[in-house]
């Protein structure tokens, strides 16, 4: 599947994920980014994480709550 065009929000989400080793949830990433990006919605974070996982740009870890990791190897 071809990667989507990189939007500013998409890039910020990926950068925030790459900057941590904590395997955050979408909610945690949203709460981290919201102060700097007030127009960011939780739905945008979820959609972008899901899309980037399908593209292989990040990994979705299974568990009771989905967590994400930018390390794909």
Predicted model as a PDB file, atoms N, CA, C, CB and O in Angstrom, pLDDT in the B-factor column:
MODEL        1                                                                  
ATOM      1  N   UNK A   1       0.849  -1.170   0.000  1.00 44.00           N  
ATOM      2  CA  UNK A   1       0.000   0.000   0.000  1.00 44.00           C  
ATOM      3  C   UNK A   1       0.896   1.235   0.000  1.00 44.00           C  
ATOM      4  CB  UNK A   1      -0.967  -0.003   1.222  1.00 44.00           C  
ATOM      5  O   UNK A   1       1.792   1.333   0.839  1.00 44.00           O  
ATOM      6  N   UNK A   2       0.685   2.171  -0.905  1.00 48.00           N  
ATOM      7  CA  UNK A   2       1.527   3.358  -0.943  1.00 48.00           C  
ATOM      8  C   UNK A   2       1.265   4.248   0.266  1.00 48.00           C  
ATOM      9  CB  UNK A   2       1.290   4.139  -2.236  1.00 48.00           C  
ATOM     10  O   UNK A   2       0.147   4.324   0.774  1.00 48.00           O  
ATOM     11  N   UNK A   3       2.319   4.914   0.710  1.00 50.00           N  
ATOM     12  CA  UNK A   3       2.191   5.823   1.853  1.00 50.00           C  
ATOM     13  C   UNK A   3       1.404   7.061   1.447  1.00 50.00           C  
ATOM     14  CB  UNK A   3       3.585   6.226   2.396  1.00 50.00           C  
ATOM     15  O   UNK A   3       1.480   7.523   0.308  1.00 50.00           O  
ATOM     16  N   UNK A   4       0.661   7.577   2.385  1.00 53.00           N  
ATOM     17  CA  UNK A   4      -0.068   8.815   2.159  1.00 53.00           C  
ATOM     18  C   UNK A   4       0.880   9.987   2.218  1.00 53.00           C  
ATOM     19  CB  UNK A   4      -1.193   8.984   3.180  1.00 53.00           C  
ATOM     20  O   UNK A   4       1.990   9.882   2.740  1.00 53.00           O  
ATOM     21  N   UNK A   5       0.432  11.110   1.675  1.00 58.00           N  
ATOM     22  CA  UNK A   5       1.186  12.345   1.759  1.00 58.00           C  
ATOM     23  C   UNK A   5       1.394  12.689   3.234  1.00 58.00           C  
ATOM     24  CB  UNK A   5       0.457  13.498   1.008  1.00 58.00           C  
ATOM     25  O   UNK A   5       0.479  12.548   4.044  1.00 58.00           O  
ATOM     26  N   UNK A   6       2.584  13.135   3.571  1.00 62.00           N  
ATOM     27  CA  UNK A   6       2.883  13.478   4.952  1.00 62.00           C  
ATOM     28  C   UNK A   6       2.344  14.857   5.288  1.00 62.00           C  
ATOM     29  CB  UNK A   6       4.388  13.421   5.206  1.00 62.00           C  
ATOM     30  O   UNK A   6       2.855  15.862   4.794  1.00 62.00           O  
ATOM     31  N   UNK A   7       1.326  14.914   6.116  1.00 87.00           N  
ATOM     32  CA  UNK A   7       0.808  16.191   6.590  1.00 87.00           C  
ATOM     33  C   UNK A   7       1.604  16.599   7.822  1.00 87.00           C  
ATOM     34  CB  UNK A   7      -0.720  16.104   6.909  1.00 87.00           C  
ATOM     35  O   UNK A   7       2.337  15.791   8.392  1.00 87.00           O  
ATOM     36  N   UNK A   8       1.456  17.849   8.226  1.00 91.00           N  
ATOM     37  CA  UNK A   8       2.151  18.343   9.418  1.00 91.00           C  
ATOM     38  C   UNK A   8       1.743  17.526  10.649  1.00 91.00           C  
ATOM     39  CB  UNK A   8       1.844  19.845   9.644  1.00 91.00           C  
ATOM     40  O   UNK A   8       2.603  17.128  11.435  1.00 91.00           O  
ATOM     41  N   UNK A   9       0.452  17.275  10.820  1.00 92.00           N  
ATOM     42  CA  UNK A   9      -0.017  16.520  11.985  1.00 92.00           C  
ATOM     43  C   UNK A   9       0.514  15.098  11.963  1.00 92.00           C  
ATOM     44  CB  UNK A   9      -1.544  16.505  12.036  1.00 92.00           C  
ATOM     45  O   UNK A   9       0.916  14.563  12.996  1.00 92.00           O  
ATOM     46  N   UNK A  10       0.515  14.489  10.789  1.00 94.00           N  
ATOM     47  CA  UNK A  10       1.037  13.132  10.650  1.00 94.00           C  
ATOM     48  C   UNK A  10       2.502  13.071  11.050  1.00 94.00           C  
ATOM     49  CB  UNK A  10       0.863  12.634   9.215  1.00 94.00           C  
ATOM     50  O   UNK A  10       2.936  12.160  11.755  1.00 94.00           O  
ATOM     51  N   UNK A  11       3.252  14.060  10.586  1.00 94.00           N  
ATOM     52  CA  UNK A  11       4.680  14.117  10.893  1.00 94.00           C  
ATOM     53  C   UNK A  11       4.909  14.321  12.389  1.00 94.00           C  
ATOM     54  CB  UNK A  11       5.355  15.243  10.096  1.00 94.00           C  
ATOM     55  O   UNK A  11       5.789  13.691  12.976  1.00 94.00           O  
ATOM     56  N   UNK A  12       4.125  15.194  13.003  1.00 96.00           N  
ATOM     57  CA  UNK A  12       4.252  15.462  14.445  1.00 96.00           C  
ATOM     58  C   UNK A  12       3.939  14.206  15.250  1.00 96.00           C  
ATOM     59  CB  UNK A  12       3.312  16.615  14.873  1.00 96.00           C  
ATOM     60  O   UNK A  12       4.632  13.904  16.222  1.00 96.00           O  
ATOM     61  N   UNK A  13       2.913  13.482  14.858  1.00 96.00           N  
ATOM     62  CA  UNK A  13       2.545  12.242  15.550  1.00 96.00           C  
ATOM     63  C   UNK A  13       3.687  11.230  15.453  1.00 96.00           C  
ATOM     64  CB  UNK A  13       1.240  11.645  14.955  1.00 96.00           C  
ATOM     65  O   UNK A  13       4.066  10.618  16.452  1.00 96.00           O  
ATOM     66  N   UNK A  14       4.226  11.058  14.263  1.00 95.00           N  
ATOM     67  CA  UNK A  14       5.321  10.104  14.070  1.00 95.00           C  
ATOM     68  C   UNK A  14       6.569  10.532  14.842  1.00 95.00           C  
ATOM     69  CB  UNK A  14       5.649   9.965  12.577  1.00 95.00           C  
ATOM     70  O   UNK A  14       7.240   9.691  15.441  1.00 95.00           O  
ATOM     71  N   UNK A  15       6.886  11.821  14.834  1.00 95.00           N  
ATOM     72  CA  UNK A  15       8.057  12.315  15.566  1.00 95.00           C  
ATOM     73  C   UNK A  15       7.895  12.106  17.074  1.00 95.00           C  
ATOM     74  CB  UNK A  15       8.287  13.806  15.261  1.00 95.00           C  
ATOM     75  O   UNK A  15       8.844  11.712  17.752  1.00 95.00           O  
ATOM     76  N   UNK A  16       6.701  12.369  17.595  1.00 96.00           N  
ATOM     77  CA  UNK A  16       6.450  12.168  19.029  1.00 96.00           C  
ATOM     78  C   UNK A  16       6.601  10.699  19.389  1.00 96.00           C  
ATOM     79  CB  UNK A  16       5.041  12.668  19.415  1.00 96.00           C  
ATOM     80  O   UNK A  16       7.141  10.368  20.444  1.00 96.00           O  
ATOM     81  N   UNK A  17       6.133   9.832  18.529  1.00 95.00           N  
ATOM     82  CA  UNK A  17       6.240   8.395  18.771  1.00 95.00           C  
ATOM     83  C   UNK A  17       7.697   7.944  18.707  1.00 95.00           C  
ATOM     84  CB  UNK A  17       5.396   7.613  17.751  1.00 95.00           C  
ATOM     85  O   UNK A  17       8.133   7.125  19.517  1.00 95.00           O  
ATOM     86  N   UNK A  18       8.444   8.475  17.751  1.00 94.00           N  
ATOM     87  CA  UNK A  18       9.850   8.096  17.598  1.00 94.00           C  
ATOM     88  C   UNK A  18      10.714   8.607  18.752  1.00 94.00           C  
ATOM     89  CB  UNK A  18      10.389   8.628  16.277  1.00 94.00           C  
ATOM     90  O   UNK A  18      11.786   8.061  19.017  1.00 94.00           O  
ATOM     91  N   UNK A  19      10.253   9.642  19.430  1.00 95.00           N  
ATOM     92  CA  UNK A  19      11.039  10.260  20.501  1.00 95.00           C  
ATOM     93  C   UNK A  19      10.875   9.567  21.849  1.00 95.00           C  
ATOM     94  CB  UNK A  19      10.657  11.707  20.640  1.00 95.00           C  
ATOM     95  O   UNK A  19      11.474   9.995  22.835  1.00 95.00           O  
ATOM     96  N   UNK A  20      10.079   8.510  21.909  1.00 93.00           N  
ATOM     97  CA  UNK A  20       9.847   7.834  23.182  1.00 93.00           C  
ATOM     98  C   UNK A  20      10.075   6.335  23.056  1.00 93.00           C  
ATOM     99  CB  UNK A  20       8.430   8.107  23.680  1.00 93.00           C  
ATOM    100  O   UNK A  20       9.960   5.763  21.972  1.00 93.00           O  
ATOM    101  N   UNK A  21      10.394   5.721  24.162  1.00 90.00           N  
ATOM    102  CA  UNK A  21      10.500   4.261  24.208  1.00 90.00           C  
ATOM    103  C   UNK A  21       9.373   3.676  25.060  1.00 90.00           C  
ATOM    104  CB  UNK A  21      11.878   3.830  24.769  1.00 90.00           C  
ATOM    105  O   UNK A  21       9.399   2.494  25.403  1.00 90.00           O  
ATOM    106  N   UNK A  22       8.387   4.505  25.400  1.00 91.00           N  
ATOM    107  CA  UNK A  22       7.334   4.118  26.333  1.00 91.00           C  
ATOM    108  C   UNK A  22       6.167   3.362  25.700  1.00 91.00           C  
ATOM    109  CB  UNK A  22       6.814   5.329  27.003  1.00 91.00           C  
ATOM    110  O   UNK A  22       5.286   2.903  26.427  1.00 91.00           O  
ATOM    111  N   UNK A  23       6.127   3.216  24.379  1.00 94.00           N  
ATOM    112  CA  UNK A  23       5.010   2.555  23.706  1.00 94.00           C  
ATOM    113  C   UNK A  23       3.666   3.194  24.092  1.00 94.00           C  
ATOM    114  CB  UNK A  23       4.999   1.055  24.049  1.00 94.00           C  
ATOM    115  O   UNK A  23       2.824   2.534  24.701  1.00 94.00           O  
ATOM    116  N   UNK A  24       3.463   4.460  23.746  1.00 96.00           N  
ATOM    117  CA  UNK A  24       2.247   5.158  24.157  1.00 96.00           C  
ATOM    118  C   UNK A  24       1.005   4.686  23.425  1.00 96.00           C  
ATOM    119  CB  UNK A  24       2.412   6.626  23.948  1.00 96.00           C  
ATOM    120  O   UNK A  24       1.069   4.103  22.342  1.00 96.00           O  
ATOM    121  N   UNK A  25      -0.122   4.961  24.054  1.00 96.00           N  
ATOM    122  CA  UNK A  25      -1.413   4.739  23.409  1.00 96.00           C  
ATOM    123  C   UNK A  25      -1.727   5.979  22.573  1.00 96.00           C  
ATOM    124  CB  UNK A  25      -2.549   4.455  24.468  1.00 96.00           C  
ATOM    125  O   UNK A  25      -1.051   7.000  22.693  1.00 96.00           O  
ATOM    126  N   UNK A  26      -2.739   5.888  21.740  1.00 96.00           N  
ATOM    127  CA  UNK A  26      -3.184   7.043  20.962  1.00 96.00           C  
ATOM    128  C   UNK A  26      -3.606   8.170  21.903  1.00 96.00           C  
ATOM    129  CB  UNK A  26      -4.353   6.655  20.019  1.00 96.00           C  
ATOM    130  O   UNK A  26      -3.312   9.339  21.650  1.00 96.00           O  
ATOM    131  N   UNK A  27      -4.291   7.819  22.981  1.00 97.00           N  
ATOM    132  CA  UNK A  27      -4.745   8.810  23.961  1.00 97.00           C  
ATOM    133  C   UNK A  27      -3.556   9.539  24.585  1.00 97.00           C  
ATOM    134  CB  UNK A  27      -5.591   8.134  25.059  1.00 97.00           C  
ATOM    135  O   UNK A  27      -3.595  10.757  24.757  1.00 97.00           O  
ATOM    136  N   UNK A  28      -2.509   8.805  24.922  1.00 96.00           N  
ATOM    137  CA  UNK A  28      -1.328   9.425  25.531  1.00 96.00           C  
ATOM    138  C   UNK A  28      -0.636  10.367  24.550  1.00 96.00           C  
ATOM    139  CB  UNK A  28      -0.342   8.347  26.010  1.00 96.00           C  
ATOM    140  O   UNK A  28      -0.218  11.461  24.930  1.00 96.00           O  
ATOM    141  N   UNK A  29      -0.514   9.952  23.300  1.00 97.00           N  
ATOM    142  CA  UNK A  29       0.078  10.829  22.290  1.00 97.00           C  
ATOM    143  C   UNK A  29      -0.776  12.080  22.098  1.00 97.00           C  
ATOM    144  CB  UNK A  29       0.237  10.081  20.953  1.00 97.00           C  
ATOM    145  O   UNK A  29      -0.253  13.190  22.006  1.00 97.00           O  
ATOM    146  N   UNK A  30      -2.081  11.893  22.039  1.00 98.00           N  
ATOM    147  CA  UNK A  30      -3.005  13.014  21.892  1.00 98.00           C  
ATOM    148  C   UNK A  30      -2.820  14.014  23.038  1.00 98.00           C  
ATOM    149  CB  UNK A  30      -4.465  12.509  21.847  1.00 98.00           C  
ATOM    150  O   UNK A  30      -2.706  15.215  22.794  1.00 98.00           O  
ATOM    151  N   UNK A  31      -2.789  13.543  24.255  1.00 98.00           N  
ATOM    152  CA  UNK A  31      -2.636  14.429  25.416  1.00 98.00           C  
ATOM    153  C   UNK A  31      -1.289  15.143  25.395  1.00 98.00           C  
ATOM    154  CB  UNK A  31      -2.783  13.632  26.718  1.00 98.00           C  
ATOM    155  O   UNK A  31      -1.193  16.293  25.824  1.00 98.00           O  
ATOM    156  N   UNK A  32      -0.263  14.485  24.908  1.00 97.00           N  
ATOM    157  CA  UNK A  32       1.063  15.097  24.809  1.00 97.00           C  
ATOM    158  C   UNK A  32       1.079  16.212  23.756  1.00 97.00           C  
ATOM    159  CB  UNK A  32       2.118  14.030  24.467  1.00 97.00           C  
ATOM    160  O   UNK A  32       1.677  17.266  23.976  1.00 97.00           O  
ATOM    161  N   UNK A  33       0.433  15.981  22.633  1.00 97.00           N  
ATOM    162  CA  UNK A  33       0.507  16.915  21.503  1.00 97.00           C  
ATOM    163  C   UNK A  33      -0.528  18.034  21.552  1.00 97.00           C  
ATOM    164  CB  UNK A  33       0.343  16.160  20.223  1.00 97.00           C  
ATOM    165  O   UNK A  33      -0.305  19.103  20.983  1.00 97.00           O  
ATOM    166  N   UNK A  34      -1.634  17.811  22.210  1.00 97.00           N  
ATOM    167  CA  UNK A  34      -2.760  18.758  22.210  1.00 97.00           C  
ATOM    168  C   UNK A  34      -2.373  20.177  22.633  1.00 97.00           C  
ATOM    169  CB  UNK A  34      -3.842  18.250  23.125  1.00 97.00           C  
ATOM    170  O   UNK A  34      -2.837  21.124  21.997  1.00 97.00           O  
ATOM    171  N   UNK A  35      -1.547  20.383  23.675  1.00 97.00           N  
ATOM    172  CA  UNK A  35      -1.205  21.757  24.051  1.00 97.00           C  
ATOM    173  C   UNK A  35      -0.530  22.558  22.923  1.00 97.00           C  
ATOM    174  CB  UNK A  35      -0.297  21.731  25.256  1.00 97.00           C  
ATOM    175  O   UNK A  35      -0.761  23.760  22.792  1.00 97.00           O  
ATOM    176  N   UNK A  36       0.292  21.896  22.123  1.00 96.00           N  
ATOM    177  CA  UNK A  36       0.983  22.579  21.026  1.00 96.00           C  
ATOM    178  C   UNK A  36       0.179  22.611  19.731  1.00 96.00           C  
ATOM    179  CB  UNK A  36       2.305  21.914  20.770  1.00 96.00           C  
ATOM    180  O   UNK A  36       0.459  23.418  18.845  1.00 96.00           O  
ATOM    181  N   UNK A  37      -0.811  21.743  19.622  1.00 95.00           N  
ATOM    182  CA  UNK A  37      -1.642  21.636  18.415  1.00 95.00           C  
ATOM    183  C   UNK A  37      -3.107  21.606  18.835  1.00 95.00           C  
ATOM    184  CB  UNK A  37      -1.274  20.357  17.579  1.00 95.00           C  
ATOM    185  O   UNK A  37      -3.730  20.545  18.810  1.00 95.00           O  
ATOM    186  N   UNK A  38      -3.665  22.747  19.220  1.00 95.00           N  
ATOM    187  CA  UNK A  38      -5.025  22.777  19.775  1.00 95.00           C  
ATOM    188  C   UNK A  38      -6.111  22.289  18.820  1.00 95.00           C  
ATOM    189  CB  UNK A  38      -5.350  24.166  20.202  1.00 95.00           C  
ATOM    190  O   UNK A  38      -7.184  21.883  19.268  1.00 95.00           O  
ATOM    191  N   UNK A  39      -5.852  22.323  17.515  1.00 94.00           N  
ATOM    192  CA  UNK A  39      -6.860  21.836  16.561  1.00 94.00           C  
ATOM    193  C   UNK A  39      -6.741  20.339  16.284  1.00 94.00           C  
ATOM    194  CB  UNK A  39      -6.744  22.598  15.256  1.00 94.00           C  
ATOM    195  O   UNK A  39      -7.488  19.799  15.469  1.00 94.00           O  
ATOM    196  N   UNK A  40      -5.809  19.669  16.955  1.00 95.00           N  
ATOM    197  CA  UNK A  40      -5.632  18.219  16.801  1.00 95.00           C  
ATOM    198  C   UNK A  40      -6.773  17.493  17.510  1.00 95.00           C  
ATOM    199  CB  UNK A  40      -4.251  17.760  17.368  1.00 95.00           C  
ATOM    200  O   UNK A  40      -7.132  17.840  18.636  1.00 95.00           O  
ATOM    201  N   UNK A  41      -7.338  16.491  16.853  1.00 96.00           N  
ATOM    202  CA  UNK A  41      -8.405  15.704  17.491  1.00 96.00           C  
ATOM    203  C   UNK A  41      -7.883  14.297  17.792  1.00 96.00           C  
ATOM    204  CB  UNK A  41      -9.680  15.636  16.576  1.00 96.00           C  
ATOM    205  O   UNK A  41      -6.949  13.809  17.156  1.00 96.00           O  
ATOM    206  N   UNK A  42      -8.509  13.672  18.768  1.00 97.00           N  
ATOM    207  CA  UNK A  42      -8.150  12.301  19.115  1.00 97.00           C  
ATOM    208  C   UNK A  42      -8.393  11.387  17.914  1.00 97.00           C  
ATOM    209  CB  UNK A  42      -8.959  11.814  20.347  1.00 97.00           C  
ATOM    210  O   UNK A  42      -7.612  10.466  17.674  1.00 97.00           O  
ATOM    211  N   UNK A  43      -9.452  11.629  17.166  1.00 96.00           N  
ATOM    212  CA  UNK A  43      -9.740  10.840  15.969  1.00 96.00           C  
ATOM    213  C   UNK A  43      -8.625  10.930  14.943  1.00 96.00           C  
ATOM    214  CB  UNK A  43     -11.040  11.293  15.347  1.00 96.00           C  
ATOM    215  O   UNK A  43      -8.294   9.935  14.297  1.00 96.00           O  
ATOM    216  N   UNK A  44      -8.043  12.110  14.787  1.00 96.00           N  
ATOM    217  CA  UNK A  44      -6.928  12.293  13.858  1.00 96.00           C  
ATOM    218  C   UNK A  44      -5.732  11.459  14.290  1.00 96.00           C  
ATOM    219  CB  UNK A  44      -6.536  13.777  13.767  1.00 96.00           C  
ATOM    220  O   UNK A  44      -5.069  10.837  13.460  1.00 96.00           O  
ATOM    221  N   UNK A  45      -5.460  11.447  15.582  1.00 97.00           N  
ATOM    222  CA  UNK A  45      -4.335  10.655  16.095  1.00 97.00           C  
ATOM    223  C   UNK A  45      -4.594   9.171  15.833  1.00 97.00           C  
ATOM    224  CB  UNK A  45      -4.121  10.914  17.619  1.00 97.00           C  
ATOM    225  O   UNK A  45      -3.723   8.474  15.313  1.00 97.00           O  
ATOM    226  N   UNK A  46      -5.778   8.686  16.188  1.00 95.00           N  
ATOM    227  CA  UNK A  46      -6.125   7.275  15.955  1.00 95.00           C  
ATOM    228  C   UNK A  46      -6.013   6.906  14.473  1.00 95.00           C  
ATOM    229  CB  UNK A  46      -7.551   6.987  16.457  1.00 95.00           C  
ATOM    230  O   UNK A  46      -5.375   5.912  14.127  1.00 95.00           O  
ATOM    231  N   UNK A  47      -6.622   7.693  13.612  1.00 96.00           N  
ATOM    232  CA  UNK A  47      -6.605   7.387  12.175  1.00 96.00           C  
ATOM    233  C   UNK A  47      -5.190   7.348  11.624  1.00 96.00           C  
ATOM    234  CB  UNK A  47      -7.426   8.413  11.406  1.00 96.00           C  
ATOM    235  O   UNK A  47      -4.835   6.442  10.871  1.00 96.00           O  
ATOM    236  N   UNK A  48      -4.385   8.331  11.999  1.00 96.00           N  
ATOM    237  CA  UNK A  48      -3.024   8.385  11.486  1.00 96.00           C  
ATOM    238  C   UNK A  48      -2.175   7.240  12.014  1.00 96.00           C  
ATOM    239  CB  UNK A  48      -2.384   9.707  11.842  1.00 96.00           C  
ATOM    240  O   UNK A  48      -1.383   6.670  11.264  1.00 96.00           O  
ATOM    241  N   UNK A  49      -2.320   6.892  13.281  1.00 96.00           N  
ATOM    242  CA  UNK A  49      -1.572   5.758  13.817  1.00 96.00           C  
ATOM    243  C   UNK A  49      -1.965   4.465  13.109  1.00 96.00           C  
ATOM    244  CB  UNK A  49      -1.808   5.627  15.327  1.00 96.00           C  
ATOM    245  O   UNK A  49      -1.097   3.671  12.746  1.00 96.00           O  
ATOM    246  N   UNK A  50      -3.242   4.250  12.912  1.00 95.00           N  
ATOM    247  CA  UNK A  50      -3.716   3.046  12.225  1.00 95.00           C  
ATOM    248  C   UNK A  50      -3.186   2.993  10.794  1.00 95.00           C  
ATOM    249  CB  UNK A  50      -5.256   2.999  12.222  1.00 95.00           C  
ATOM    250  O   UNK A  50      -2.727   1.947  10.335  1.00 95.00           O  
ATOM    251  N   UNK A  51      -3.251   4.118  10.096  1.00 95.00           N  
ATOM    252  CA  UNK A  51      -2.781   4.175   8.708  1.00 95.00           C  
ATOM    253  C   UNK A  51      -1.277   3.927   8.629  1.00 95.00           C  
ATOM    254  CB  UNK A  51      -3.124   5.538   8.080  1.00 95.00           C  
ATOM    255  O   UNK A  51      -0.817   3.164   7.780  1.00 95.00           O  
ATOM    256  N   UNK A  52      -0.510   4.567   9.511  1.00 95.00           N  
ATOM    257  CA  UNK A  52       0.936   4.379   9.482  1.00 95.00           C  
ATOM    258  C   UNK A  52       1.321   2.951   9.866  1.00 95.00           C  
ATOM    259  CB  UNK A  52       1.616   5.375  10.420  1.00 95.00           C  
ATOM    260  O   UNK A  52       2.325   2.433   9.377  1.00 95.00           O  
ATOM    261  N   UNK A  53       0.542   2.312  10.729  1.00 94.00           N  
ATOM    262  CA  UNK A  53       0.790   0.900  11.063  1.00 94.00           C  
ATOM    263  C   UNK A  53       0.547   0.035   9.833  1.00 94.00           C  
ATOM    264  CB  UNK A  53      -0.118   0.434  12.243  1.00 94.00           C  
ATOM    265  O   UNK A  53       1.334  -0.870   9.554  1.00 94.00           O  
ATOM    266  N   UNK A  54      -0.528   0.296   9.093  1.00 95.00           N  
ATOM    267  CA  UNK A  54      -0.803  -0.470   7.858  1.00 95.00           C  
ATOM    268  C   UNK A  54       0.300  -0.275   6.833  1.00 95.00           C  
ATOM    269  CB  UNK A  54      -2.152  -0.054   7.250  1.00 95.00           C  
ATOM    270  O   UNK A  54       0.619  -1.197   6.082  1.00 95.00           O  
ATOM    271  N   UNK A  55       0.889   0.925   6.793  1.00 94.00           N  
ATOM    272  CA  UNK A  55       1.964   1.231   5.841  1.00 94.00           C  
ATOM    273  C   UNK A  55       3.309   0.657   6.287  1.00 94.00           C  
ATOM    274  CB  UNK A  55       2.086   2.742   5.659  1.00 94.00           C  
ATOM    275  O   UNK A  55       4.265   0.655   5.512  1.00 94.00           O  
ATOM    276  N   UNK A  56       3.392   0.172   7.528  1.00 93.00           N  
ATOM    277  CA  UNK A  56       4.643  -0.372   8.033  1.00 93.00           C  
ATOM    278  C   UNK A  56       5.584   0.688   8.586  1.00 93.00           C  
ATOM    279  CB  UNK A  56       5.331  -1.128   6.949  1.00 93.00           C  
ATOM    280  O   UNK A  56       6.755   0.402   8.835  1.00 93.00           O  
ATOM    281  N   UNK A  57       5.092   1.905   8.782  1.00 92.00           N  
ATOM    282  CA  UNK A  57       5.924   2.992   9.301  1.00 92.00           C  
ATOM    283  C   UNK A  57       6.049   2.926  10.813  1.00 92.00           C  
ATOM    284  CB  UNK A  57       5.351   4.341   8.890  1.00 92.00           C  
ATOM    285  O   UNK A  57       6.939   3.555  11.385  1.00 92.00           O  
ATOM    286  N   UNK A  58       5.176   2.178  11.466  1.00 93.00           N  
ATOM    287  CA  UNK A  58       5.237   1.965  12.904  1.00 93.00           C  
ATOM    288  C   UNK A  58       4.576   0.642  13.208  1.00 93.00           C  
ATOM    289  CB  UNK A  58       4.559   3.124  13.685  1.00 93.00           C  
ATOM    290  O   UNK A  58       3.966   0.024  12.335  1.00 93.00           O  
ATOM    291  N   UNK A  59       4.698   0.211  14.449  1.00 93.00           N  
ATOM    292  CA  UNK A  59       4.165  -1.081  14.866  1.00 93.00           C  
ATOM    293  C   UNK A  59       3.077  -0.860  15.906  1.00 93.00           C  
ATOM    294  CB  UNK A  59       5.288  -1.993  15.429  1.00 93.00           C  
ATOM    295  O   UNK A  59       3.240  -0.072  16.838  1.00 93.00           O  
ATOM    296  N   UNK A  60       1.970  -1.564  15.733  1.00 92.00           N  
ATOM    297  CA  UNK A  60       0.915  -1.562  16.738  1.00 92.00           C  
ATOM    298  C   UNK A  60       1.095  -2.801  17.594  1.00 92.00           C  
ATOM    299  CB  UNK A  60      -0.508  -1.524  16.083  1.00 92.00           C  
ATOM    300  O   UNK A  60       1.096  -3.923  17.087  1.00 92.00           O  
ATOM    301  N   UNK A  61       1.249  -2.593  18.896  1.00 92.00           N  
ATOM    302  CA  UNK A  61       1.463  -3.697  19.825  1.00 92.00           C  
ATOM    303  C   UNK A  61       0.122  -4.165  20.366  1.00 92.00           C  
ATOM    304  CB  UNK A  61       2.403  -3.277  20.981  1.00 92.00           C  
ATOM    305  O   UNK A  61      -0.707  -3.350  20.770  1.00 92.00           O  
ATOM    306  N   UNK A  62      -0.091  -5.469  20.376  1.00 85.00           N  
ATOM    307  CA  UNK A  62      -1.346  -6.030  20.869  1.00 85.00           C  
ATOM    308  C   UNK A  62      -1.410  -5.964  22.386  1.00 85.00           C  
ATOM    309  CB  UNK A  62      -1.510  -7.476  20.399  1.00 85.00           C  
ATOM    310  O   UNK A  62      -0.390  -6.019  23.074  1.00 85.00           O  
ATOM    311  N   UNK A  63      -2.599  -5.848  22.875  1.00 85.00           N  
ATOM    312  CA  UNK A  63      -2.839  -5.824  24.311  1.00 85.00           C  
ATOM    313  C   UNK A  63      -4.240  -5.318  24.565  1.00 85.00           C  
ATOM    314  CB  UNK A  63      -1.798  -4.946  25.039  1.00 85.00           C  
ATOM    315  O   UNK A  63      -4.993  -5.087  23.619  1.00 85.00           O  
ATOM    316  N   UNK A  64      -4.608  -5.142  25.825  1.00 86.00           N  
ATOM    317  CA  UNK A  64      -5.956  -4.654  26.132  1.00 86.00           C  
ATOM    318  C   UNK A  64      -6.218  -3.271  25.525  1.00 86.00           C  
ATOM    319  CB  UNK A  64      -6.160  -4.600  27.646  1.00 86.00           C  
ATOM    320  O   UNK A  64      -7.348  -2.940  25.165  1.00 86.00           O  
ATOM    321  N   UNK A  65      -5.142  -2.468  25.420  1.00 88.00           N  
ATOM    322  CA  UNK A  65      -5.207  -1.164  24.775  1.00 88.00           C  
ATOM    323  C   UNK A  65      -4.076  -1.128  23.757  1.00 88.00           C  
ATOM    324  CB  UNK A  65      -5.095   0.022  25.819  1.00 88.00           C  
ATOM    325  O   UNK A  65      -2.940  -1.475  24.079  1.00 88.00           O  
ATOM    326  N   UNK A  66      -4.379  -0.712  22.533  1.00 91.00           N  
ATOM    327  CA  UNK A  66      -3.354  -0.658  21.494  1.00 91.00           C  
ATOM    328  C   UNK A  66      -2.281   0.357  21.881  1.00 91.00           C  
ATOM    329  CB  UNK A  66      -3.979  -0.294  20.122  1.00 91.00           C  
ATOM    330  O   UNK A  66      -2.578   1.485  22.275  1.00 91.00           O  
ATOM    331  N   UNK A  67      -1.040  -0.071  21.759  1.00 92.00           N  
ATOM    332  CA  UNK A  67       0.119   0.799  21.989  1.00 92.00           C  
ATOM    333  C   UNK A  67       0.946   0.770  20.717  1.00 92.00           C  
ATOM    334  CB  UNK A  67       0.971   0.339  23.245  1.00 92.00           C  
ATOM    335  O   UNK A  67       0.861  -0.169  19.927  1.00 92.00           O  
ATOM    336  N   UNK A  68       1.744   1.808  20.531  1.00 91.00           N  
ATOM    337  CA  UNK A  68       2.446   1.970  19.268  1.00 91.00           C  
ATOM    338  C   UNK A  68       3.938   2.193  19.485  1.00 91.00           C  
ATOM    339  CB  UNK A  68       1.853   3.128  18.484  1.00 91.00           C  
ATOM    340  O   UNK A  68       4.359   2.724  20.513  1.00 91.00           O  
ATOM    341  N   UNK A  69       4.729   1.778  18.496  1.00 88.00           N  
ATOM    342  CA  UNK A  69       6.165   1.904  18.542  1.00 88.00           C  
ATOM    343  C   UNK A  69       6.662   2.291  17.152  1.00 88.00           C  
ATOM    344  CB  UNK A  69       6.824   0.589  19.032  1.00 88.00           C  
ATOM    345  O   UNK A  69       6.233   1.721  16.149  1.00 88.00           O  
ATOM    346  N   UNK A  70       7.567   3.259  17.103  1.00 89.00           N  
ATOM    347  CA  UNK A  70       8.113   3.703  15.819  1.00 89.00           C  
ATOM    348  C   UNK A  70       9.219   2.784  15.319  1.00 89.00           C  
ATOM    349  CB  UNK A  70       8.643   5.119  15.939  1.00 89.00           C  
ATOM    350  O   UNK A  70       9.621   2.879  14.160  1.00 89.00           O  
ATOM    351  N   UNK A  71       9.710   1.908  16.163  1.00 85.00           N  
ATOM    352  CA  UNK A  71      10.751   0.953  15.754  1.00 85.00           C  
ATOM    353  C   UNK A  71      10.055  -0.222  15.086  1.00 85.00           C  
ATOM    354  CB  UNK A  71      11.625   0.474  16.983  1.00 85.00           C  
ATOM    355  O   UNK A  71       9.267  -0.930  15.712  1.00 85.00           O  
ATOM    356  N   UNK A  72      10.351  -0.417  13.820  1.00 79.00           N  
ATOM    357  CA  UNK A  72       9.636  -1.461  13.068  1.00 79.00           C  
ATOM    358  C   UNK A  72      10.459  -2.719  12.848  1.00 79.00           C  
ATOM    359  CB  UNK A  72       9.201  -0.921  11.734  1.00 79.00           C  
ATOM    360  O   UNK A  72       9.978  -3.638  12.186  1.00 79.00           O  
ATOM    361  N   UNK A  73      11.662  -2.805  13.365  1.00 72.00           N  
ATOM    362  CA  UNK A  73      12.484  -4.011  13.195  1.00 72.00           C  
ATOM    363  C   UNK A  73      12.706  -4.708  14.499  1.00 72.00           C  
ATOM    364  CB  UNK A  73      13.816  -3.672  12.571  1.00 72.00           C  
ATOM    365  O   UNK A  73      13.375  -5.741  14.541  1.00 72.00           O  
TER     366      UNK A  73                                                      
ENDMDL                                                                          
END                                                                             
